[in-house]
Structures are given as structure tokens and as C-alpha cells.
Amino acid sequence: MLEVLFGSRNCERVLQYILANEEGYAKEISLFYATSIDPIQKQLEKLERGGVFVSQTMGRTRLFMFNPRYAFSEELKALLLKAKSFYAPEEIERLDKQRKRPRRAGKPL
């Protein structure tokens, strides 16, 4: 939906993923969208160079998150939330319901 503004669909995907999960890394995002890792990495690097994202290294993994000092951070997040409201219900649920922590052993589903 916003690919015209951002220049590519992968840029929109990266932004939506980071908005929904607060942080993420290239392999995780590429697996979530079932796409190649290379264009995701390029978008993450482009957004970091532009000041939209900041990254930190945890072990061998580079985690990206929104830069709280980015001048248009709140406006960008509002735009992304508005665009997400027009997504298909399945896509909204996928973005919102992703588990990050493992389930306790023996816990019933």
C-alpha cells in the first residue's frame, strides 16, 4: 500500500515488522515474509543510514529498532498504523500475534 511512497514493498514490510515487534533482524524478517534475505538487509541498511533505524549487536546478530531521535518517528509510526488498518485481516493478525517467547513445557494449547 505504501510502496509508492517508500520505493519498494520490502521497505514497507520491514517498517511494519519493526513497528509490530519493536525490533528485528534480517533473517527473522525474511522468514516472516517468506522472501529473500538480501533485499531485506539492503532496506535495513538504507533505513539505518537515513536515521530511521538504529541497530545494536547482540552476539553475531544485528538487531534493528526505530530511532527514538528520528525527527518524524511518531508521524511515521502513525502513517504505518493507518496503512495497517487497510491490510487484509489475516495479515493484521499475523503481524500482531507473532510469539517471541517459547511456550512452557507441558502447557496445554
C-alpha positions in Angstrom: 0.0 0.0 0.0 2.8 2.4 0.9 5.3 1.0 -1.6 4.8 4.0 -3.8 6.0 6.3 -1.1 8.8 4.2 0.2 10.1 3.0 -3.1 9.7 -0.8 -2.6 7.4 -3.3 -1.0 10.2 -4.7 1.1 10.8 -1.3 2.7 7.1 -1.2 3.8 7.4 -4.8 5.1 10.5 -4.0 7.1 8.9 -0.9 8.7 5.6 -2.8 9.5 7.5 -5.7 11.1 9.7 -3.4 13.3 6.6 -1.4 14.3 4.8 -4.6 15.3 7.7 -6.3 17.1 9.7 -3.2 18.3 12.9 -4.8 17.0 14.0 -7.4 14.5 16.9 -8.8 12.4 17.2 -9.5 8.7 16.8 -13.3 8.8 13.8 -13.1 11.1 12.0 -10.6 8.8 12.8 -12.6 5.6 11.4 -15.8 7.2 8.3 -14.0 8.3 7.5 -12.7 4.8 9.0 -15.8 3.0 11.3 -13.7 0.9 15.0 -13.5 0.2 17.2 -12.1 2.9 19.3 -9.8 0.6 16.6 -7.2 -0.2 15.6 -7.1 3.5 19.2 -6.5 4.5 19.5 -3.7 2.0 16.3 -2.0 3.3 17.5 -2.3 6.9 20.9 -0.7 6.0 19.2 2.0 3.9 16.8 2.9 6.8 19.7 2.9 9.3 21.8 5.2 7.0 18.8 7.6 6.8 18.5 7.7 10.6 15.1 6.0 10.8 16.5 2.9 12.5 19.3 2.3 14.9 21.0 -1.1 15.4 22.8 -2.9 18.1 24.8 -6.1 18.0 23.8 -9.0 20.2 26.3 -11.8 19.7 26.5 -12.2 15.9 23.1 -10.7 15.3 22.3 -7.1 14.4 19.0 -6.0 15.9 17.3 -3.0 14.3 14.7 -0.8 16.0 13.2 2.6 15.4 15.5 5.5 16.3 13.8 7.5 19.1 15.7 10.6 18.0 14.4 10.5 14.4 12.5 13.8 13.8 9.5 12.1 12.1 9.3 9.0 14.2 5.8 9.5 15.6 4.4 10.6 12.3 5.9 7.6 10.5 4.5 5.2 13.1 1.1 6.9 12.8 1.2 6.5 9.0 2.2 2.9 9.3 -0.6 2.2 11.7 -3.1 3.8 9.4 -1.9 1.8 6.5 -2.0 -1.4 8.5 -5.7 -0.8 9.2 -6.3 -1.3 5.5 -4.5 -4.6 5.3 -6.3 -7.9 5.0 -7.4 -9.2 8.4 -5.1 -12.3 8.1 -2.1 -10.0 7.6 -3.0 -7.9 10.5 -3.4 -10.9 12.7 -0.1 -12.3 11.5 1.7 -9.1 12.4 0.1 -8.7 15.8 0.1 -12.4 17.0 3.7 -13.4 16.5 5.1 -15.2 19.5 8.6 -14.3 20.6 9.0 -16.5 23.7 8.9 -20.3 23.9 5.9 -22.0 25.4 6.3 -23.5 28.9 6.9 -27.3 28.7 3.7 -29.2 29.3 1.4 -26.2 28.9 -1.8 -27.2 27.1 -2.5 -25.5 23.8 
